[in-house]
Amino acid sequence: MTLPRWDMSRVFSSLESDEFRAAFAGVVAGIAELRARYDRAGIRKCDAARDPAAIAAFEEVVGRANALAEALRTVSAYINAFVSTDSRDDVAQARASELQQHLIELRKLDTRFDAWVGSIDVEALIERSAVAREHAFPLRKAALAARHQMTELEEDLAASLGPSGGAAWARLHGNVASQLLVPMGEITLPMSAVRGLAHDKNPVVRRAAYDAELKGWERVAVPLAAAMNGIKGEVRTLNQRRGWHDDLAPMLFANNIDRPTLEAMHDACRESFPDFRRYLHAKARLLGKLRLPWYDMFAPVGGEAVRAWSFADAAAFVVEQFGTYSGTLADLPRRALREQWIDAEPRAGKRDGAFCMGVRGAESRVFLNFEPSFSSVSTLAHELGHAYHNTHLATRPAMQRNTPMALAETASIFCETIVANAALQIGSADEKLAVLEHQLQGSCQVVVDIHSRFLFESRVFEGRARRDLSVAELNGLMLDAQRETYGDGLDPDARHPYMWAMKPHYYSTGRSFYNWPYTFGLLFGLGLYARYREDAERFRAGYDDLLASTGLHEAAALAARFGIDVRAAGFWRASLDVVREQIGEFENLCPEK
């Protein structure tokens, strides 16, 4: 089966082309020009600024900053398209490293901007300037961010050291993980391919892949533990120097979510763990086992009658089901296919997983590792949902579309749910069982497994405050977190101690506690889908505007547009009730073995 690769020549002909070099040079020059404008306008922390001067300074720099961000978005996405699909591409790696050096200067300017906004009367600026009113939310957010800054010289030093510190550790993790080759009997496979065998129909293959995966991570665990310790140590030190209450607080701030919202969501999640264990027990029975081992968590169910999806069939099904919502939504995957936005082929050097990135205007690129199951159909719908979200954000200038992770999943979960619910209505009982399994498998990962990651990362930060953590300690913390969340749903002798090594989310200085926003996104998306089912026309009237506004409001304010109170555990319980119903259906369909 031939799988598509994305066509980046529509953006630039190559990384060494004159047009790419010119665009790259334009970004570098734009950063230098923005610095010069900041210096002329006094954009940095100051004792006070008179309103007329503040208005003139703001309106002078905001247009330039937004234009630079647009150009940078395209250049950065273009480079990432090559790095993510072939980590051995030395030219792409060099351009990525070079761009990172220039981004240090841009981060320094962002810090100066926040410090300046924190020095002026923001409300007076918003009242007197139409441009500032359009940017009211990011301006108020910048004023709050200014309270958590070190001195300008300290922030300058932290930014300068970043590429040689946390960013270097993150790059090490990405390169090691993407290039790790694992022996599997007579052959050697990339780690991404070995992990893909967790979905194999053959239980012997799944077990062999699990054993090989653990041995593979064990071989590289020492450098990855060093990367983990280096990143968490740097983040913790900077959080303390910037006056954050704890290591979680910056992530809550970045996601426009308050602590009561997170606590309400986590309370509802913990209440649901026994229900997810019912699902895991049912799947174990289906596979003829007393307890489900980790290597069977992703085992396909439904027997030989379950459909093997080709990419062409998957794409056609997504287009058809998106059309049940609106013609505009269906046009998005048609455009993605026509303009070759999608890279679906697994191959050596290509990183694992899936993502969608905006490139320019309303144009995106979708990254997949497609395999012929409904899981990949759902992933395709999910990532195209992100692309649909990008089309609506494209109407906003860069400073207005800074969507936090918790809200970035809004359209993707909605689109994934449309496709999954449609798949439940077609095919045999075996097909329905397989689709339910896919939904529950995903929900279990996002609710149960992600909570285990939250517990793990919290404890890593606590431990890292005292000293470096060894490989054995990291493994122990991971197994403890899995025991607390999965409970007796999993075989205690067959969990996954190296999940910390595999997940790239831990290896980023800017994305600590990166995972829980996916839980928010899933449950918020399910809640929105319920509103859609209650009143489709009213929902359609407000949904696209909500997507265009995800960088302009707190999460609670956006949710209130649809009558949702995210600070109340009741909303989260109601979303999880949808999952509980699916668990009940799954149990009823599972034959005893």
BALOKE-195955 format. One line per 4 residues: for each residue x, z negated, y of C-alpha. Coordinates in nm, 4 decimals, m for minus. Each point is the difference from the previous one (the first is absolute). Layout:
X Z Y ~ ...
//
This chain:
0.0000 0.0000 0.0000 ~ 0.1432 0.1047 0.3368 ~ m0.0441 m0.2718 0.2596 ~ 0.0195 0.0625 0.3741
0.2895 m0.0900 0.2250 ~ m0.0564 m0.0376 0.3691 ~ 0.1149 0.2711 0.2377 ~ 0.2070 m0.1489 0.2809
0.1089 0.3438 0.1248 ~ m0.3250 0.0014 0.1978 ~ 0.1595 m0.2678 0.2170 ~ 0.3677 0.1113 0.0057
0.1709 0.2585 m0.2190 ~ 0.2660 m0.2472 m0.1204 ~ 0.1882 m0.3161 0.0876 ~ 0.2877 0.2183 0.1201
m0.2098 0.2451 0.1991 ~ 0.0417 0.0500 0.3729 ~ m0.3598 m0.1060 0.0673 ~ 0.0416 m0.3294 m0.1877
0.3318 m0.0703 0.1717 ~ m0.1674 0.0644 0.3350 ~ m0.2904 m0.2313 m0.0835 ~ 0.2387 m0.2717 m0.1173
0.2096 0.0386 0.3152 ~ m0.3191 m0.0125 0.2071 ~ m0.0898 m0.3378 m0.1504 ~ 0.3502 m0.1338 0.0703
m0.0149 0.1275 0.3577 ~ m0.3517 m0.1413 0.0384 ~ 0.1199 m0.3473 m0.0963 ~ 0.2821 0.0213 0.2551
m0.2414 0.1211 0.2703 ~ m0.2450 m0.2797 m0.0799 ~ 0.2800 m0.2542 0.0325 ~ 0.0924 0.1445 0.3387
m0.3631 m0.0214 0.1142 ~ m0.0221 m0.3604 m0.1233 ~ 0.3152 m0.0858 0.1945 ~ m0.1303 0.1620 0.3196
m0.3400 m0.1696 m0.0274 ~ 0.1365 m0.3406 m0.1015 ~ m0.1789 m0.0032 m0.3375 ~ 0.1354 m0.3241 m0.1464
m0.0799 m0.3703 0.0264 ~ m0.0230 m0.1032 0.3647 ~ m0.1100 m0.3001 0.2044 ~ m0.2988 0.1795 0.1478
m0.1207 0.3484 0.0911 ~ m0.2299 0.0985 0.2844 ~ m0.3134 0.1826 m0.1174 ~ 0.0647 0.3327 0.1798
0.3540 0.0143 m0.1394 ~ m0.1238 m0.0894 m0.3466 ~ m0.2668 0.2725 0.0091 ~ 0.2479 0.2649 0.1101
0.2560 m0.1080 m0.2595 ~ m0.2496 m0.0050 m0.2838 ~ m0.1521 0.3366 0.0791 ~ 0.3484 0.1502 0.0351
0.1197 m0.1052 m0.3456 ~ m0.3106 0.0030 m0.2192 ~ m0.0420 0.3780 m0.0023 ~ 0.3658 0.0524 m0.0777
m0.0063 m0.2606 m0.2789 ~ m0.3079 0.1565 m0.1609 ~ 0.1539 0.3489 0.0109 ~ 0.3239 m0.1261 m0.1532
m0.1928 m0.1744 m0.2769 ~ m0.1740 0.3289 m0.0893 ~ 0.3290 0.1875 m0.0274 ~ 0.1596 m0.2805 m0.1974
m0.2940 m0.0119 m0.2414 ~ 0.0564 0.3630 m0.0988 ~ 0.3783 m0.0220 m0.0340 ~ m0.0175 m0.3258 m0.1962
m0.2710 0.1270 m0.2363 ~ 0.1936 0.3221 m0.0597 ~ 0.3130 m0.1890 m0.1028 ~ m0.1993 m0.2422 m0.2154
m0.1596 0.2923 m0.1829 ~ 0.3436 0.0861 m0.1414 ~ 0.1323 m0.3526 m0.0536 ~ m0.3112 m0.1102 m0.1914
m0.0079 0.3035 m0.2298 ~ 0.3750 0.0136 m0.0692 ~ 0.2100 m0.3078 0.0705 ~ 0.3087 0.2046 m0.0951
m0.0460 0.2337 0.2987 ~ 0.3134 m0.0930 0.1951 ~ m0.0994 0.1997 0.3074 ~ m0.3377 m0.1768 0.0220
0.1612 m0.3399 m0.0560 ~ 0.2505 0.0722 0.2761 ~ m0.2714 0.1037 0.2457 ~ m0.2034 m0.3093 m0.0913
0.2997 m0.2247 0.0649 ~ 0.0783 0.1774 0.3261 ~ m0.3597 m0.0319 0.1197 ~ m0.0003 m0.3669 m0.0887
0.2929 m0.0574 0.2337 ~ m0.1933 0.1523 0.2891 ~ m0.3122 m0.1969 m0.0887 ~ 0.1961 m0.3176 0.0657
0.0030 0.0975 0.3667 ~ m0.3725 0.0718 m0.0072 ~ m0.0740 m0.3403 m0.1559 ~ 0.1999 m0.1602 0.2777
m0.2159 0.1815 0.2544 ~ m0.3170 m0.1113 m0.1799 ~ 0.1231 m0.3598 0.0258 ~ 0.0715 0.0436 0.3702
m0.3473 0.1447 0.0546 ~ m0.1669 m0.2978 m0.1708 ~ 0.2159 m0.2430 0.2011 ~ m0.0950 0.1760 0.3236
m0.3707 m0.0027 m0.0832 ~ 0.0301 m0.3717 m0.0730 ~ 0.1432 m0.0488 0.3508 ~ m0.2794 0.1650 0.1980
m0.3680 m0.0641 0.0598 ~ m0.1344 0.2206 m0.2791 ~ m0.3656 m0.0490 0.0890 ~ 0.0640 0.1048 0.3596
0.1833 0.3081 m0.1250 ~ m0.2908 0.0908 m0.2288 ~ m0.2494 m0.0512 0.2823 ~ 0.1877 0.2200 0.2475
0.1299 0.2819 m0.2216 ~ m0.2159 0.2433 m0.1979 ~ 0.2980 0.0798 m0.2260 ~ 0.0497 m0.3698 m0.0705
m0.3702 m0.0415 m0.0802 ~ 0.0318 0.2695 m0.2643 ~ 0.2905 m0.1989 m0.1479 ~ m0.1497 m0.3458 0.0514
0.0259 m0.1162 m0.3607 ~ 0.3666 0.0954 m0.0579 ~ 0.0862 m0.1470 0.3418 ~ m0.1594 m0.3351 m0.0802
0.1681 0.0057 m0.3403 ~ 0.3366 0.0691 0.1643 ~ m0.0500 m0.3012 0.2281 ~ m0.0545 m0.2196 m0.3078
0.3013 0.1515 m0.1755 ~ 0.2154 m0.0885 0.3011 ~ m0.0531 m0.3684 m0.0799 ~ 0.1915 0.0535 m0.3236
0.3156 0.1563 0.1328 ~ 0.3527 m0.1220 0.0184 ~ 0.2032 0.0814 0.3079 ~ 0.0552 0.3675 0.0724
0.3637 m0.0234 m0.1112 ~ m0.1007 m0.1687 m0.3266 ~ m0.2695 0.2566 m0.0687 ~ 0.2508 0.2747 0.0800
0.2476 m0.1461 m0.2496 ~ m0.2667 m0.0412 m0.2693 ~ m0.1044 0.3636 0.0375 ~ 0.3608 0.1206 m0.0068
0.0778 m0.1940 m0.3170 ~ m0.3191 0.1125 m0.1795 ~ 0.1384 0.3215 m0.1560 ~ 0.2945 m0.1921 m0.1431
m0.2213 m0.2882 m0.1134 ~ m0.3577 0.0133 m0.1222 ~ m0.0338 0.3767 0.0317 ~ 0.3176 0.0520 m0.2054
m0.1332 m0.2319 m0.2712 ~ m0.3302 0.1883 0.0002 ~ 0.1812 0.3324 m0.0295 ~ 0.2023 m0.1389 m0.2905
m0.3194 m0.1005 m0.1812 ~ m0.1595 0.3393 0.0561 ~ 0.3029 0.1919 m0.1209 ~ 0.0633 m0.2203 m0.3030
m0.3650 0.0021 m0.1096 ~ m0.0534 0.3742 0.0476 ~ 0.3237 0.0955 m0.1782 ~ m0.0271 m0.2499 m0.2877
0.0082 0.1802 m0.3354 ~ m0.1359 m0.1812 m0.3035 ~ 0.0751 0.0754 m0.3684 ~ m0.3149 0.0587 m0.2068
0.1014 0.0628 m0.3573 ~ 0.1810 0.3335 m0.0142 ~ m0.0688 0.0900 0.3634 ~ 0.0697 m0.1428 0.3445
m0.2723 m0.0034 0.2643 ~ m0.0257 m0.0937 0.3691 ~ m0.1492 m0.3453 0.0494 ~ m0.3075 0.1554 0.1637
m0.0657 0.2017 m0.3179 ~ 0.0510 m0.3059 m0.2219 ~ m0.2484 m0.1975 0.2091 ~ m0.2438 0.2881 m0.0319
0.0046 m0.0472 m0.3783 ~ m0.1939 m0.3239 0.0517 ~ m0.3018 0.2350 0.0114 ~ 0.0879 0.1755 m0.3281
m0.2647 0.0139 m0.2724 ~ 0.2486 m0.1074 m0.2661 ~ 0.0422 m0.3810 m0.0177 ~ 0.3442 0.0386 m0.1555
0.1126 0.2097 0.2974 ~ m0.1442 m0.2534 0.2478 ~ 0.1837 m0.2884 m0.1657 ~ 0.3253 0.1958 m0.0208
m0.0292 0.0982 0.3677 ~ m0.0620 m0.3635 0.1005 ~ 0.3063 m0.1182 m0.1919 ~ 0.2118 0.2808 0.1440
m0.1254 m0.0710 0.3527 ~ 0.0921 m0.3680 m0.0172 ~ 0.3468 0.0875 m0.1297 ~ 0.0369 0.2560 0.2781
m0.0850 m0.2480 0.2736 ~ 0.2251 m0.2579 m0.1639 ~ 0.2956 0.2395 0.0374 ~ m0.0463 0.0224 0.3785
m0.1473 m0.3464 0.0637 ~ 0.3131 m0.1477 0.1613 ~ 0.0244 0.2485 0.2902 ~ m0.3788 m0.0054 0.0458
0.0022 m0.3819 0.0133 ~ 0.2718 0.0241 0.2644 ~ m0.2221 0.2416 0.1946 ~ m0.2971 m0.2371 m0.0294
0.2041 m0.2988 0.1172 ~ 0.1557 0.1946 0.2851 ~ m0.3309 0.1278 0.1336 ~ m0.1922 m0.3266 m0.0327
0.2863 m0.1961 0.1536 ~ 0.0150 0.2309 0.3002 ~ m0.3776 m0.0015 0.0499 ~ m0.0262 m0.3775 m0.0271
0.2827 m0.0557 0.2493 ~ m0.1517 0.2362 0.2558 ~ m0.3494 m0.1445 m0.0444 ~ 0.1323 m0.3476 0.0758
0.1964 0.1160 0.3034 ~ m0.3091 0.1776 0.1318 ~ m0.2142 m0.3100 m0.0288 ~ m0.2471 0.1106 m0.2660
m0.1909 m0.2791 m0.1707 ~ 0.1025 0.1245 m0.3450 ~ 0.1076 0.3204 m0.1748 ~ m0.3605 0.1143 m0.0515
m0.0970 m0.0219 0.3681 ~ 0.1714 0.3253 0.1144 ~ m0.1834 0.1979 m0.2684 ~ m0.3365 m0.1446 0.1027
0.0754 0.0921 0.3603 ~ 0.1104 0.3513 m0.0967 ~ m0.3238 0.0539 m0.1948 ~ m0.2322 m0.1249 0.2770
m0.1327 m0.2658 m0.2386 ~ m0.0233 m0.3745 0.0520 ~ 0.0730 m0.2704 m0.2553 ~ m0.3671 m0.0989 m0.0576
m0.0695 0.3604 m0.1071 ~ 0.2880 0.0001 m0.2474 ~ m0.0985 m0.3413 m0.1377 ~ m0.3633 0.1066 m0.0462
0.1114 0.3093 m0.1869 ~ 0.2457 m0.1921 m0.2190 ~ m0.2626 m0.2643 m0.0818 ~ m0.2341 0.2707 m0.1251
0.2818 0.1643 m0.1959 ~ 0.0957 m0.3230 m0.1776 ~ m0.3644 m0.0539 m0.0938 ~ m0.0004 0.3446 m0.1622
0.3028 m0.0516 m0.2265 ~ m0.2101 m0.1276 m0.2954 ~ m0.2109 0.3167 0.0256 ~ 0.3073 0.2212 m0.0118
0.1171 m0.1948 m0.3045 ~ m0.3306 0.0946 m0.1665 ~ 0.0912 0.3630 0.0621 ~ 0.3494 m0.0496 m0.1433
m0.1428 m0.1764 m0.3055 ~ m0.2468 0.2857 m0.0544 ~ 0.2766 0.2570 0.0232 ~ 0.2107 m0.2003 m0.2459
m0.2906 m0.0004 m0.2466 ~ m0.0449 0.3720 0.0509 ~ 0.3648 0.0489 m0.0956 ~ m0.0310 m0.2369 m0.2946
0.2101 m0.2825 0.1477 ~ m0.0532 m0.3692 0.0662 ~ 0.1715 0.0125 0.3412 ~ 0.0920 0.2997 0.2101
0.3756 0.0583 0.0317 ~ 0.1353 0.1415 0.3242 ~ 0.0870 0.3279 m0.1674 ~ m0.3676 0.0578 m0.0865
m0.1406 m0.0750 0.3465 ~ m0.0014 0.3703 0.0861 ~ m0.0883 0.1243 m0.3470 ~ m0.2608 0.2777 0.0121
m0.3359 m0.0768 m0.1587 ~ m0.2904 0.2120 m0.1142 ~ 0.1592 0.1817 m0.2924 ~ 0.0756 0.3689 m0.0454
m0.3208 0.1013 0.1756 ~ 0.1399 m0.1070 0.3382 ~ 0.0725 0.2977 0.2198 ~ 0.3544 0.1083 0.0855
m0.0165 0.1109 0.3631 ~ 0.2037 0.2947 0.1214 ~ 0.1080 m0.0097 0.3633 ~ m0.2277 0.2929 0.0788
m0.3009 m0.1765 m0.1520 ~ 0.0889 m0.3226 0.1796 ~ 0.0243 0.1756 0.3359 ~ m0.3303 0.1829 m0.0532
m0.1765 m0.3229 m0.0954 ~ 0.1314 m0.1796 0.3096 ~ m0.1156 0.2826 0.2268 ~ m0.3444 m0.0018 m0.1619
m0.0486 m0.3744 0.0263 ~ 0.1358 m0.0244 0.3544 ~ m0.2683 0.2575 0.0827 ~ m0.2726 m0.2458 m0.1014
0.1020 m0.2085 0.3005 ~ 0.0543 0.2790 0.2518 ~ 0.1260 0.3532 0.0411 ~ 0.2711 m0.1264 0.2321
0.1374 m0.2314 m0.2695 ~ m0.0053 0.2821 m0.2599 ~ 0.1861 0.2310 0.2386 ~ 0.2962 m0.2412 0.0037
0.1143 0.0536 m0.3647 ~ m0.0710 0.3723 0.0340 ~ 0.2422 0.0112 0.2926 ~ 0.2549 m0.2138 m0.1852
m0.0037 0.2422 m0.2934 ~ 0.0013 0.3114 0.2163 ~ 0.2896 m0.1185 0.2182 ~ 0.1972 m0.1534 m0.2885
0.0032 m0.3602 0.1174 ~ 0.0227 m0.1452 m0.3520 ~ 0.3065 m0.0757 m0.2134 ~ m0.1342 m0.1002 m0.3414
0.2818 0.0784 m0.2457 ~ 0.1970 m0.2942 m0.1518 ~ 0.3706 0.0839 m0.0204 ~ 0.3452 m0.1575 m0.0075
0.1024 m0.1487 0.3347 ~ m0.3581 m0.0205 0.1223 ~ m0.1162 m0.3512 0.0765 ~ m0.2873 m0.1588 m0.1898
m0.3527 m0.0576 0.1300 ~ m0.2107 0.1792 0.2575 ~ m0.0412 0.0066 0.3780 ~ m0.1300 0.2043 0.2900
0.1889 0.0501 0.3257 ~ m0.1080 0.1537 0.3259 ~ 0.2225 0.2853 0.1153 ~ m0.1381 0.1389 0.3254
m0.3414 0.0080 0.1591 ~ m0.2604 m0.0182 m0.2759 ~ 0.2463 0.1297 m0.2625 ~ 0.1161 m0.2250 m0.2869
0.1998 0.0187 m0.3234 ~ m0.1195 m0.1554 m0.3286 ~ 0.2523 m0.1286 m0.2552 ~ m0.1081 m0.0464 m0.3653
0.1443 m0.0291 m0.3489 ~ m0.2912 0.1726 m0.1734 ~ m0.0799 m0.0477 m0.3668 ~ m0.3102 0.1416 m0.1737
m0.2278 m0.3026 0.0161 ~ m0.2824 m0.1198 0.2206 ~ 0.2434 m0.2479 0.1519 ~ 0.1777 0.2871 0.1740
m0.3322 0.1503 0.1098 ~ m0.0800 m0.3300 0.1677 ~ 0.3474 m0.0202 0.1563 ~ m0.0422 0.3500 0.1404
m0.3305 m0.1042 0.1595 ~ 0.1598 m0.3188 0.1331 ~ 0.2927 0.1745 0.1689 ~ m0.2225 0.2743 0.1398
m0.2089 m0.2820 0.1481 ~ 0.3092 m0.1012 0.1952 ~ 0.0350 0.3598 0.1163 ~ m0.3651 m0.0046 0.1155
0.0730 m0.3197 0.1933 ~ 0.2990 0.1763 0.1601 ~ m0.2223 0.2820 0.1257 ~ m0.2013 m0.2508 0.2037
0.3016 m0.1932 0.1225 ~ 0.1436 0.3317 0.1207 ~ m0.2426 m0.0125 0.2922 ~ 0.1837 m0.3071 0.1331
0.3413 m0.0191 0.1703 ~ 0.2684 m0.1671 m0.2096 ~ m0.0245 m0.3400 0.1693 ~ m0.3716 m0.0176 m0.0856
0.0186 0.0888 m0.3692 ~ 0.2345 m0.2675 m0.1317 ~ m0.2238 m0.0852 m0.2968 ~ 0.0947 m0.3159 m0.1929
0.0319 0.0092 m0.3788 ~ m0.3183 m0.2006 m0.0549 ~ m0.2072 0.2663 0.1766 ~ 0.2059 0.2980 m0.1166
m0.1781 m0.0168 m0.3380 ~ m0.3486 0.0321 0.1534 ~ m0.0528 0.3728 m0.0620 ~ 0.2090 0.0209 m0.3174
m0.2023 m0.2647 m0.1871 ~ m0.3245 0.1529 0.1236 ~ 0.0991 0.3475 m0.1241 ~ 0.1288 m0.1347 m0.3298
m0.3316 m0.1813 m0.0549 ~ m0.2018 0.3163 0.0641 ~ 0.1944 0.1843 m0.2699 ~ 0.0014 m0.2850 m0.2542
m0.3735 m0.0630 0.0321 ~ m0.0678 0.3706 m0.0477 ~ 0.2162 0.0057 m0.3126 ~ m0.2085 m0.2838 m0.1468
m0.3048 0.2257 0.0095 ~ 0.1473 0.2793 m0.2101 ~ 0.1269 0.0269 m0.3553 ~ m0.0423 m0.2133 m0.3092
0.0027 m0.3752 m0.0493 ~ 0.3706 0.0317 m0.0737 ~ 0.0519 0.1731 0.3343 ~ m0.1943 m0.2738 0.1795
0.2078 m0.2644 m0.1754 ~ 0.3189 0.1750 0.1088 ~ m0.1129 0.0229 0.3646 ~ m0.1085 m0.3650 0.0050
0.3350 m0.0899 m0.1501 ~ 0.1751 0.1906 0.2765 ~ m0.2020 m0.1780 0.2699 ~ 0.0536 m0.3426 m0.1520
0.3641 0.0667 m0.0694 ~ 0.0483 0.0842 0.3679 ~ m0.2068 m0.2949 0.1230 ~ 0.1893 m0.2353 m0.2306
0.3282 0.1228 0.1451 ~ m0.1189 m0.0303 0.3587 ~ m0.1697 m0.3399 m0.0351 ~ 0.1833 m0.1819 m0.2810
0.3441 0.1587 m0.0110 ~ 0.0354 0.0181 0.3768 ~ m0.0866 m0.3686 0.0250 ~ 0.2801 m0.0654 m0.2494
0.2308 0.1952 0.2314 ~ m0.1195 m0.2073 0.2953 ~ 0.0798 m0.3222 m0.1869 ~ 0.3361 0.1393 m0.1111
0.1056 0.1085 0.3481 ~ m0.1103 m0.3311 0.1532 ~ 0.2221 m0.1854 m0.2475 ~ 0.2915 0.2365 0.0490
m0.0062 m0.0773 0.3718 ~ m0.0141 m0.3718 m0.0769 ~ 0.2909 0.0225 m0.2420 ~ 0.2040 0.2293 0.2228
m0.0105 m0.2669 0.2722 ~ 0.2366 m0.2041 m0.2184 ~ 0.2238 0.2639 m0.1624 ~ 0.0159 0.3330 m0.1808
m0.2279 0.0294 m0.3025 ~ 0.1407 0.1204 m0.3309 ~ m0.1474 0.2714 m0.2216 ~ m0.1234 m0.2695 m0.2390
m0.1690 m0.1889 0.2849 ~ m0.1697 0.3140 0.1312 ~ m0.1207 0.0796 m0.3513 ~ m0.1311 m0.3551 m0.0389
m0.1859 0.0102 0.3320 ~ m0.1604 0.3291 m0.0980 ~ m0.1105 m0.1262 m0.3410 ~ m0.1409 m0.3188 0.1567
m0.2014 0.2053 0.2502 ~ m0.1351 0.2226 m0.2786 ~ m0.0964 m0.3054 m0.2057 ~ m0.1934 m0.1521 0.2922
m0.1954 0.3162 0.0740 ~ m0.0456 0.1796 m0.3323 ~ m0.0299 m0.3268 m0.1925 ~ m0.0967 0.0492 m0.3633
m0.1036 0.3566 0.0744 ~ 0.3504 0.1137 m0.0981 ~ 0.2198 m0.0738 m0.2990 ~ 0.2382 m0.2687 0.1316
0.2839 0.1500 m0.2055 ~ m0.0384 0.3495 0.1459 ~ m0.0196 m0.0167 0.3785 ~ 0.2333 0.1787 0.2469
0.2819 m0.2125 0.1449 ~ 0.1562 0.2920 0.1905 ~ m0.2962 0.1000 0.2138 ~ 0.2020 m0.1251 0.2978
0.2667 0.2609 m0.0756 ~ m0.2468 0.2855 m0.0325 ~ m0.2200 m0.0438 0.3075 ~ 0.1566 0.1565 0.3127
m0.2323 m0.2014 0.2256 ~ 0.2221 m0.3062 m0.0293 ~ 0.2980 0.1922 0.1338 ~ m0.0867 0.0476 0.3647
0.0827 m0.2163 0.2989 ~ m0.3122 0.1192 0.1781 ~ m0.2452 m0.0347 m0.2884 ~ 0.0211 m0.3530 m0.1345
m0.3234 m0.1036 m0.1739 ~ m0.0773 0.3707 m0.0056 ~ m0.2319 m0.0128 m0.3004 ~ m0.3032 m0.2105 0.0974
m0.1219 0.2610 0.2525 ~ m0.0824 0.2172 m0.3031 ~ m0.2358 m0.2721 m0.1215 ~ m0.1595 m0.0078 0.3440
m0.0238 0.3788 m0.0061 ~ m0.1641 0.0148 m0.3442 ~ m0.2608 m0.2671 0.0703 ~ m0.0660 0.1186 0.3560
m0.0381 0.3559 m0.1317 ~ m0.2464 m0.1143 m0.2676 ~ m0.1957 m0.1873 0.2654 ~ m0.0154 0.3091 0.2192
m0.1079 0.2128 m0.2952 ~ m0.2874 m0.2440 m0.0585 ~ m0.1066 0.0503 0.3637 ~ 0.0138 0.3764 m0.0548
m0.2282 m0.0264 m0.3034 ~ m0.2475 m0.2118 0.1981 ~ m0.0324 0.2431 0.2932 ~ 0.2060 0.3198 m0.0323
m0.0980 0.1606 0.3290 ~ 0.0662 m0.3086 0.2091 ~ 0.3316 m0.0470 m0.1795 ~ 0.1122 0.3591 0.0631
m0.0851 m0.0402 0.3686 ~ 0.2581 m0.2747 0.0431 ~ 0.2579 0.0459 m0.2734 ~ 0.2223 0.2702 0.1495
0.0192 m0.1904 0.3291 ~ 0.1016 m0.3113 m0.1940 ~ 0.2841 0.1985 m0.1614 ~ 0.1122 0.1234 0.3407
m0.0003 m0.3575 0.1315 ~ 0.2016 m0.1837 m0.2665 ~ 0.2922 m0.0388 0.2403 ~ m0.2135 m0.1267 0.2859
m0.1755 m0.3150 m0.1253 ~ 0.0425 m0.3115 m0.2080 ~ m0.1253 0.0425 m0.3560 ~ m0.2824 m0.2481 0.0585
m0.1309 0.1992 0.2973 ~ 0.0026 0.3294 m0.1913 ~ m0.1773 m0.1591 m0.2975 ~ m0.2675 m0.1428 0.2284
m0.1084 0.3563 0.0847 ~ m0.1477 0.0167 m0.3499 ~ m0.1320 m0.3575 m0.0042 ~ 0.2980 m0.1338 m0.1981
0.1495 m0.3461 0.0583 ~ 0.3468 0.0096 m0.1529 ~ 0.0602 m0.3677 0.0767 ~ m0.2765 m0.0985 m0.2439
0.0788 m0.0201 m0.3706 ~ m0.3502 0.1322 m0.0675 ~ 0.0939 0.3535 0.1026 ~ 0.2997 0.0030 m0.2329
m0.2062 m0.1481 m0.2843 ~ m0.2590 0.2745 0.0477 ~ 0.2694 0.2675 m0.0279 ~ 0.1338 m0.1685 m0.3126
m0.3547 m0.0109 m0.1403 ~ 0.0259 0.3795 m0.0238 ~ 0.3058 m0.0470 m0.2196 ~ m0.1769 m0.2689 m0.2050
m0.2798 0.2469 m0.0744 ~ 0.2588 0.2517 m0.1176 ~ 0.1546 m0.2650 m0.2269 ~ m0.3412 m0.0668 m0.1529
m0.0529 0.3725 m0.0633 ~ 0.3464 0.0266 m0.1509 ~ m0.0650 m0.2910 m0.2356 ~ m0.3286 0.1571 m0.1125
0.1706 0.3312 m0.0746 ~ 0.2923 m0.1521 m0.1901 ~ m0.0516 0.0173 m0.3769 ~ 0.1273 m0.3000 m0.1922
0.3136 0.0498 m0.2112
//
